[in-house]
């Protein structure tokens, strides 16, 4: 029983897991932002191209 409590209270290695989770969240946020900006830039260039080529 003592081994179980020792295992439960052991916090060694948790920092690595926390950093991995934070890194994953930051990566997902960055990908979402880049995709959103990329779409907006594409629409803007299409609009500019349409204005330059005329009707």
mmCIF file of the N, C-alpha and C atoms, coordinates in Angstrom:
data_MODEL
# 
_entry.id   MODEL 
# 
loop_
_atom_site.group_PDB 
_atom_site.id 
_atom_site.type_symbol 
_atom_site.label_atom_id 
_atom_site.label_alt_id 
_atom_site.label_comp_id 
_atom_site.label_asym_id 
_atom_site.label_entity_id 
_atom_site.label_seq_id 
_atom_site.pdbx_PDB_ins_code 
_atom_site.Cartn_x 
_atom_site.Cartn_y 
_atom_site.Cartn_z 
_atom_site.occupancy 
_atom_site.B_iso_or_equiv 
_atom_site.pdbx_formal_charge 
_atom_site.auth_seq_id 
_atom_site.auth_comp_id 
_atom_site.auth_asym_id 
_atom_site.auth_atom_id 
_atom_site.pdbx_PDB_model_num 
ATOM 1   N N  . UNK A 1 1  ? 0.829   -1.194 0.000   1.00 0.00 ? 1  UNK A N  1 
ATOM 2   C CA . UNK A 1 1  ? 0.000   0.000  0.000   1.00 0.00 ? 1  UNK A CA 1 
ATOM 3   C C  . UNK A 1 1  ? 0.874   1.258  0.000   1.00 0.00 ? 1  UNK A C  1 
ATOM 4   N N  . UNK A 1 2  ? 2.002   1.156  0.693   1.00 0.00 ? 2  UNK A N  1 
ATOM 5   C CA . UNK A 1 2  ? 2.895   2.300  0.765   1.00 0.00 ? 2  UNK A CA 1 
ATOM 6   C C  . UNK A 1 2  ? 3.463   2.645  -0.619  1.00 0.00 ? 2  UNK A C  1 
ATOM 7   N N  . UNK A 1 3  ? 3.722   1.627  -1.428  1.00 0.00 ? 3  UNK A N  1 
ATOM 8   C CA . UNK A 1 3  ? 4.238   1.851  -2.782  1.00 0.00 ? 3  UNK A CA 1 
ATOM 9   C C  . UNK A 1 3  ? 3.220   2.594  -3.648  1.00 0.00 ? 3  UNK A C  1 
ATOM 10  N N  . UNK A 1 4  ? 1.955   2.288  -3.476  1.00 0.00 ? 4  UNK A N  1 
ATOM 11  C CA . UNK A 1 4  ? 0.907   2.956  -4.257  1.00 0.00 ? 4  UNK A CA 1 
ATOM 12  C C  . UNK A 1 4  ? 0.872   4.439  -3.920  1.00 0.00 ? 4  UNK A C  1 
ATOM 13  N N  . UNK A 1 5  ? 0.909   4.774  -2.630  1.00 0.00 ? 5  UNK A N  1 
ATOM 14  C CA . UNK A 1 5  ? 0.881   6.178  -2.228  1.00 0.00 ? 5  UNK A CA 1 
ATOM 15  C C  . UNK A 1 5  ? 2.139   6.908  -2.700  1.00 0.00 ? 5  UNK A C  1 
ATOM 16  N N  . UNK A 1 6  ? 3.261   6.235  -2.661  1.00 0.00 ? 6  UNK A N  1 
ATOM 17  C CA . UNK A 1 6  ? 4.497   6.834  -3.155  1.00 0.00 ? 6  UNK A CA 1 
ATOM 18  C C  . UNK A 1 6  ? 4.383   7.118  -4.649  1.00 0.00 ? 6  UNK A C  1 
ATOM 19  N N  . UNK A 1 7  ? 3.812   6.202  -5.394  1.00 0.00 ? 7  UNK A N  1 
ATOM 20  C CA . UNK A 1 7  ? 3.628   6.384  -6.831  1.00 0.00 ? 7  UNK A CA 1 
ATOM 21  C C  . UNK A 1 7  ? 2.666   7.532  -7.119  1.00 0.00 ? 7  UNK A C  1 
ATOM 22  N N  . UNK A 1 8  ? 1.589   7.632  -6.360  1.00 0.00 ? 8  UNK A N  1 
ATOM 23  C CA . UNK A 1 8  ? 0.593   8.688  -6.574  1.00 0.00 ? 8  UNK A CA 1 
ATOM 24  C C  . UNK A 1 8  ? 1.176   10.062 -6.266  1.00 0.00 ? 8  UNK A C  1 
ATOM 25  N N  . UNK A 1 9  ? 1.977   10.163 -5.208  1.00 0.00 ? 9  UNK A N  1 
ATOM 26  C CA . UNK A 1 9  ? 2.537   11.450 -4.801  1.00 0.00 ? 9  UNK A CA 1 
ATOM 27  C C  . UNK A 1 9  ? 3.766   11.853 -5.614  1.00 0.00 ? 9  UNK A C  1 
ATOM 28  N N  . UNK A 1 10 ? 4.329   10.943 -6.375  1.00 0.00 ? 10 UNK A N  1 
ATOM 29  C CA . UNK A 1 10 ? 5.534   11.227 -7.158  1.00 0.00 ? 10 UNK A CA 1 
ATOM 30  C C  . UNK A 1 10 ? 5.202   12.198 -8.288  1.00 0.00 ? 10 UNK A C  1 
ATOM 31  N N  . UNK A 1 11 ? 5.901   13.326 -8.319  1.00 0.00 ? 11 UNK A N  1 
ATOM 32  C CA . UNK A 1 11 ? 5.654   14.346 -9.338  1.00 0.00 ? 11 UNK A CA 1 
ATOM 33  C C  . UNK A 1 11 ? 6.788   14.420 -10.354 1.00 0.00 ? 11 UNK A C  1 
ATOM 34  N N  . UNK A 1 12 ? 7.718   13.505 -10.289 1.00 0.00 ? 12 UNK A N  1 
ATOM 35  C CA . UNK A 1 12 ? 8.843   13.512 -11.209 1.00 0.00 ? 12 UNK A CA 1 
ATOM 36  C C  . UNK A 1 12 ? 8.356   13.232 -12.632 1.00 0.00 ? 12 UNK A C  1 
ATOM 37  N N  . UNK A 1 13 ? 8.744   14.083 -13.552 1.00 0.00 ? 13 UNK A N  1 
ATOM 38  C CA . UNK A 1 13 ? 8.354   13.910 -14.944 1.00 0.00 ? 13 UNK A CA 1 
ATOM 39  C C  . UNK A 1 13 ? 7.092   14.660 -15.336 1.00 0.00 ? 13 UNK A C  1 
ATOM 40  N N  . UNK A 1 14 ? 6.382   15.221 -14.372 1.00 0.00 ? 14 UNK A N  1 
ATOM 41  C CA . UNK A 1 14 ? 5.151   15.936 -14.702 1.00 0.00 ? 14 UNK A CA 1 
ATOM 42  C C  . UNK A 1 14 ? 5.431   17.235 -15.448 1.00 0.00 ? 14 UNK A C  1 
ATOM 43  N N  . UNK A 1 15 ? 6.566   17.870 -15.164 1.00 0.00 ? 15 UNK A N  1 
ATOM 44  C CA . UNK A 1 15 ? 6.892   19.111 -15.863 1.00 0.00 ? 15 UNK A CA 1 
ATOM 45  C C  . UNK A 1 15 ? 7.025   18.865 -17.364 1.00 0.00 ? 15 UNK A C  1 
ATOM 46  N N  . UNK A 1 16 ? 7.597   17.753 -17.728 1.00 0.00 ? 16 UNK A N  1 
ATOM 47  C CA . UNK A 1 16 ? 7.748   17.423 -19.143 1.00 0.00 ? 16 UNK A CA 1 
ATOM 48  C C  . UNK A 1 16 ? 6.387   17.275 -19.809 1.00 0.00 ? 16 UNK A C  1 
ATOM 49  N N  . UNK A 1 17 ? 5.475   16.629 -19.135 1.00 0.00 ? 17 UNK A N  1 
ATOM 50  C CA . UNK A 1 17 ? 4.123   16.457 -19.675 1.00 0.00 ? 17 UNK A CA 1 
ATOM 51  C C  . UNK A 1 17 ? 3.431   17.805 -19.796 1.00 0.00 ? 17 UNK A C  1 
ATOM 52  N N  . UNK A 1 18 ? 3.589   18.653 -18.780 1.00 0.00 ? 18 UNK A N  1 
ATOM 53  C CA . UNK A 1 18 ? 2.965   19.976 -18.825 1.00 0.00 ? 18 UNK A CA 1 
ATOM 54  C C  . UNK A 1 18 ? 3.514   20.797 -19.992 1.00 0.00 ? 18 UNK A C  1 
ATOM 55  N N  . UNK A 1 19 ? 4.828   20.765 -20.182 1.00 0.00 ? 19 UNK A N  1 
ATOM 56  C CA . UNK A 1 19 ? 5.420   21.502 -21.297 1.00 0.00 ? 19 UNK A CA 1 
ATOM 57  C C  . UNK A 1 19 ? 4.952   20.949 -22.637 1.00 0.00 ? 19 UNK A C  1 
ATOM 58  N N  . UNK A 1 20 ? 4.787   19.662 -22.733 1.00 0.00 ? 20 UNK A N  1 
ATOM 59  C CA . UNK A 1 20 ? 4.302   19.056 -23.975 1.00 0.00 ? 20 UNK A CA 1 
ATOM 60  C C  . UNK A 1 20 ? 2.873   19.500 -24.270 1.00 0.00 ? 20 UNK A C  1 
ATOM 61  N N  . UNK A 1 21 ? 2.036   19.551 -23.256 1.00 0.00 ? 21 UNK A N  1 
ATOM 62  C CA . UNK A 1 21 ? 0.645   19.994 -23.438 1.00 0.00 ? 21 UNK A CA 1 
ATOM 63  C C  . UNK A 1 21 ? 0.607   21.460 -23.851 1.00 0.00 ? 21 UNK A C  1 
ATOM 64  N N  . UNK A 1 22 ? 1.394   22.298 -23.180 1.00 0.00 ? 22 UNK A N  1 
ATOM 65  C CA . UNK A 1 22 ? 1.435   23.719 -23.525 1.00 0.00 ? 22 UNK A CA 1 
ATOM 66  C C  . UNK A 1 22 ? 1.951   23.901 -24.951 1.00 0.00 ? 22 UNK A C  1 
ATOM 67  N N  . UNK A 1 23 ? 2.985   23.156 -25.313 1.00 0.00 ? 23 UNK A N  1 
ATOM 68  C CA . UNK A 1 23 ? 3.514   23.230 -26.676 1.00 0.00 ? 23 UNK A CA 1 
ATOM 69  C C  . UNK A 1 23 ? 2.486   22.820 -27.709 1.00 0.00 ? 23 UNK A C  1 
ATOM 70  N N  . UNK A 1 24 ? 1.701   21.799 -27.405 1.00 0.00 ? 24 UNK A N  1 
ATOM 71  C CA . UNK A 1 24 ? 0.647   21.358 -28.313 1.00 0.00 ? 24 UNK A CA 1 
ATOM 72  C C  . UNK A 1 24 ? -0.428  22.411 -28.495 1.00 0.00 ? 24 UNK A C  1 
ATOM 73  N N  . UNK A 1 25 ? -0.816  23.045 -27.403 1.00 0.00 ? 25 UNK A N  1 
ATOM 74  C CA . UNK A 1 25 ? -1.838  24.096 -27.478 1.00 0.00 ? 25 UNK A CA 1 
ATOM 75  C C  . UNK A 1 25 ? -1.331  25.273 -28.302 1.00 0.00 ? 25 UNK A C  1 
ATOM 76  N N  . UNK A 1 26 ? -0.080  25.669 -28.082 1.00 0.00 ? 26 UNK A N  1 
ATOM 77  C CA . UNK A 1 26 ? 0.497   26.779 -28.845 1.00 0.00 ? 26 UNK A CA 1 
ATOM 78  C C  . UNK A 1 26 ? 0.585   26.423 -30.327 1.00 0.00 ? 26 UNK A C  1 
ATOM 79  N N  . UNK A 1 27 ? 0.956   25.194 -30.627 1.00 0.00 ? 27 UNK A N  1 
ATOM 80  C CA . UNK A 1 27 ? 1.045   24.751 -32.022 1.00 0.00 ? 27 UNK A CA 1 
ATOM 81  C C  . UNK A 1 27 ? -0.313  24.790 -32.705 1.00 0.00 ? 27 UNK A C  1 
ATOM 82  N N  . UNK A 1 28 ? -1.344  24.303 -32.031 1.00 0.00 ? 28 UNK A N  1 
ATOM 83  C CA . UNK A 1 28 ? -2.697  24.320 -32.601 1.00 0.00 ? 28 UNK A CA 1 
ATOM 84  C C  . UNK A 1 28 ? -3.163  25.750 -32.839 1.00 0.00 ? 28 UNK A C  1 
ATOM 85  N N  . UNK A 1 29 ? -2.894  26.645 -31.887 1.00 0.00 ? 29 UNK A N  1 
ATOM 86  C CA . UNK A 1 29 ? -3.288  28.045 -32.047 1.00 0.00 ? 29 UNK A CA 1 
ATOM 87  C C  . UNK A 1 29 ? -2.544  28.688 -33.217 1.00 0.00 ? 29 UNK A C  1 
ATOM 88  N N  . UNK A 1 30 ? -1.256  28.384 -33.356 1.00 0.00 ? 30 UNK A N  1 
ATOM 89  C CA . UNK A 1 30 ? -0.471  28.954 -34.454 1.00 0.00 ? 30 UNK A CA 1 
ATOM 90  C C  . UNK A 1 30 ? -0.981  28.463 -35.803 1.00 0.00 ? 30 UNK A C  1 
ATOM 91  N N  . UNK A 1 31 ? -1.283  27.189 -35.910 1.00 0.00 ? 31 UNK A N  1 
ATOM 92  C CA . UNK A 1 31 ? -1.793  26.636 -37.166 1.00 0.00 ? 31 UNK A CA 1 
ATOM 93  C C  . UNK A 1 31 ? -3.135  27.266 -37.525 1.00 0.00 ? 31 UNK A C  1 
ATOM 94  N N  . UNK A 1 32 ? -4.015  27.421 -36.548 1.00 0.00 ? 32 UNK A N  1 
ATOM 95  C CA . UNK A 1 32 ? -5.322  28.034 -36.809 1.00 0.00 ? 32 UNK A CA 1 
ATOM 96  C C  . UNK A 1 32 ? -5.158  29.477 -37.270 1.00 0.00 ? 32 UNK A C  1 
ATOM 97  N N  . UNK A 1 33 ? -4.248  30.207 -36.645 1.00 0.00 ? 33 UNK A N  1 
ATOM 98  C CA . UNK A 1 33 ? -4.016  31.602 -37.024 1.00 0.00 ? 33 UNK A CA 1 
ATOM 99  C C  . UNK A 1 33 ? -3.449  31.702 -38.432 1.00 0.00 ? 33 UNK A C  1 
ATOM 100 N N  . UNK A 1 34 ? -2.477  30.875 -38.736 1.00 0.00 ? 34 UNK A N  1 
ATOM 101 C CA . UNK A 1 34 ? -1.856  30.905 -40.064 1.00 0.00 ? 34 UNK A CA 1 
ATOM 102 C C  . UNK A 1 34 ? -2.865  30.536 -41.149 1.00 0.00 ? 34 UNK A C  1 
ATOM 103 N N  . UNK A 1 35 ? -3.698  29.553 -40.885 1.00 0.00 ? 35 UNK A N  1 
ATOM 104 C CA . UNK A 1 35 ? -4.719  29.167 -41.881 1.00 0.00 ? 35 UNK A CA 1 
ATOM 105 C C  . UNK A 1 35 ? -5.712  30.299 -42.107 1.00 0.00 ? 35 UNK A C  1 
ATOM 106 N N  . UNK A 1 36 ? -6.121  30.968 -41.030 1.00 0.00 ? 36 UNK A N  1 
ATOM 107 C CA . UNK A 1 36 ? -7.070  32.070 -41.149 1.00 0.00 ? 36 UNK A CA 1 
ATOM 108 C C  . UNK A 1 36 ? -6.460  33.231 -41.927 1.00 0.00 ? 36 UNK A C  1 
ATOM 109 N N  . UNK A 1 37 ? -5.239  33.586 -41.588 1.00 0.00 ? 37 UNK A N  1 
ATOM 110 C CA . UNK A 1 37 ? -4.569  34.686 -42.281 1.00 0.00 ? 37 UNK A CA 1 
ATOM 111 C C  . UNK A 1 37 ? -4.309  34.312 -43.735 1.00 0.00 ? 37 UNK A C  1 
ATOM 112 N N  . UNK A 1 38 ? -3.922  33.080 -43.980 1.00 0.00 ? 38 UNK A N  1 
ATOM 113 C CA . UNK A 1 38 ? -3.661  32.629 -45.347 1.00 0.00 ? 38 UNK A CA 1 
ATOM 114 C C  . UNK A 1 38 ? -4.888  32.740 -46.225 1.00 0.00 ? 38 UNK A C  1 
ATOM 115 N N  . UNK A 1 39 ? -6.036  32.376 -45.690 1.00 0.00 ? 39 UNK A N  1 
ATOM 116 C CA . UNK A 1 39 ? -7.287  32.480 -46.442 1.00 0.00 ? 39 UNK A CA 1 
ATOM 117 C C  . UNK A 1 39 ? -7.604  33.935 -46.757 1.00 0.00 ? 39 UNK A C  1 
ATOM 118 N N  . UNK A 1 40 ? -7.433  34.806 -45.784 1.00 0.00 ? 40 UNK A N  1 
ATOM 119 C CA . UNK A 1 40 ? -7.722  36.223 -45.988 1.00 0.00 ? 40 UNK A CA 1 
ATOM 120 C C  . UNK A 1 40 ? -6.779  36.842 -47.011 1.00 0.00 ? 40 UNK A C  1 
ATOM 121 N N  . UNK A 1 41 ? -5.511  36.462 -46.972 1.00 0.00 ? 41 UNK A N  1 
ATOM 122 C CA . UNK A 1 41 ? -4.541  36.979 -47.940 1.00 0.00 ? 41 UNK A CA 1 
ATOM 123 C C  . UNK A 1 41 ? -4.891  36.488 -49.344 1.00 0.00 ? 41 UNK A C  1 
ATOM 124 N N  . UNK A 1 42 ? -5.295  35.243 -49.474 1.00 0.00 ? 42 UNK A N  1 
ATOM 125 C CA . UNK A 1 42 ? -5.694  34.709 -50.774 1.00 0.00 ? 42 UNK A CA 1 
ATOM 126 C C  . UNK A 1 42 ? -6.881  35.459 -51.355 1.00 0.00 ? 42 UNK A C  1 
ATOM 127 N N  . UNK A 1 43 ? -7.859  35.752 -50.529 1.00 0.00 ? 43 UNK A N  1 
ATOM 128 C CA . UNK A 1 43 ? -9.033  36.512 -50.979 1.00 0.00 ? 43 UNK A CA 1 
ATOM 129 C C  . UNK A 1 43 ? -8.615  37.910 -51.409 1.00 0.00 ? 43 UNK A C  1 
ATOM 130 N N  . UNK A 1 44 ? -7.712  38.524 -50.658 1.00 0.00 ? 44 UNK A N  1 
ATOM 131 C CA . UNK A 1 44 ? -7.256  39.869 -50.989 1.00 0.00 ? 44 UNK A CA 1 
ATOM 132 C C  . UNK A 1 44 ? -6.525  39.877 -52.331 1.00 0.00 ? 44 UNK A C  1 
ATOM 133 N N  . UNK A 1 45 ? -5.636  38.918 -52.562 1.00 0.00 ? 45 UNK A N  1 
ATOM 134 C CA . UNK A 1 45 ? -4.918  38.860 -53.831 1.00 0.00 ? 45 UNK A CA 1 
ATOM 135 C C  . UNK A 1 45 ? -5.860  38.586 -54.998 1.00 0.00 ? 45 UNK A C  1 
ATOM 136 N N  . UNK A 1 46 ? -6.856  37.753 -54.792 1.00 0.00 ? 46 UNK A N  1 
ATOM 137 C CA . UNK A 1 46 ? -7.840  37.492 -55.843 1.00 0.00 ? 46 UNK A CA 1 
ATOM 138 C C  . UNK A 1 46 ? -8.605  38.763 -56.183 1.00 0.00 ? 46 UNK A C  1 
ATOM 139 N N  . UNK A 1 47 ? -8.958  39.532 -55.173 1.00 0.00 ? 47 UNK A N  1 
ATOM 140 C CA . UNK A 1 47 ? -9.665  40.793 -55.385 1.00 0.00 ? 47 UNK A CA 1 
ATOM 141 C C  . UNK A 1 47 ? -8.788  41.789 -56.142 1.00 0.00 ? 47 UNK A C  1 
ATOM 142 N N  . UNK A 1 48 ? -7.520  41.877 -55.764 1.00 0.00 ? 48 UNK A N  1 
ATOM 143 C CA . UNK A 1 48 ? -6.596  42.785 -56.450 1.00 0.00 ? 48 UNK A CA 1 
ATOM 144 C C  . UNK A 1 48 ? -6.398  42.359 -57.901 1.00 0.00 ? 48 UNK A C  1 
ATOM 145 N N  . UNK A 1 49 ? -6.237  41.065 -58.127 1.00 0.00 ? 49 UNK A N  1 
ATOM 146 C CA . UNK A 1 49 ? -6.065  40.554 -59.485 1.00 0.00 ? 49 UNK A CA 1 
ATOM 147 C C  . UNK A 1 49 ? -7.289  40.870 -60.338 1.00 0.00 ? 49 UNK A C  1 
ATOM 148 N N  . UNK A 1 50 ? -8.474  40.723 -59.758 1.00 0.00 ? 50 UNK A N  1 
ATOM 149 C CA . UNK A 1 50 ? -9.703  41.046 -60.486 1.00 0.00 ? 50 UNK A CA 1 
ATOM 150 C C  . UNK A 1 50 ? -9.784  42.521 -60.830 1.00 0.00 ? 50 UNK A C  1 
ATOM 151 N N  . UNK A 1 51 ? -9.326  43.374 -59.919 1.00 0.00 ? 51 UNK A N  1 
ATOM 152 C CA . UNK A 1 51 ? -9.353  44.814 -60.178 1.00 0.00 ? 51 UNK A CA 1 
ATOM 153 C C  . UNK A 1 51 ? -8.338  45.203 -61.246 1.00 0.00 ? 51 UNK A C  1 
ATOM 154 N N  . UNK A 1 52 ? -7.207  44.523 -61.278 1.00 0.00 ? 52 UNK A N  1 
ATOM 155 C CA . UNK A 1 52 ? -6.172  44.863 -62.260 1.00 0.00 ? 52 UNK A CA 1 
ATOM 156 C C  . UNK A 1 52 ? -6.520  44.373 -63.662 1.00 0.00 ? 52 UNK A C  1 
ATOM 157 N N  . UNK A 1 53 ? -7.170  43.233 -63.774 1.00 0.00 ? 53 UNK A N  1 
ATOM 158 C CA . UNK A 1 53 ? -7.496  42.683 -65.091 1.00 0.00 ? 53 UNK A CA 1 
ATOM 159 C C  . UNK A 1 53 ? -8.753  43.298 -65.680 1.00 0.00 ? 53 UNK A C  1 
ATOM 160 N N  . UNK A 1 54 ? -9.569  43.887 -64.858 1.00 0.00 ? 54 UNK A N  1 
ATOM 161 C CA . UNK A 1 54 ? -10.778 44.528 -65.364 1.00 0.00 ? 54 UNK A CA 1 
ATOM 162 C C  . UNK A 1 54 ? -11.923 43.546 -65.512 1.00 0.00 ? 54 UNK A C  1 
ATOM 163 N N  . UNK A 1 55 ? -13.089 44.068 -65.916 1.00 0.00 ? 55 UNK A N  1 
ATOM 164 C CA . UNK A 1 55 ? -14.286 43.211 -66.011 1.00 0.00 ? 55 UNK A CA 1 
ATOM 165 C C  . UNK A 1 55 ? -14.267 42.259 -67.155 1.00 0.00 ? 55 UNK A C  1 
# 
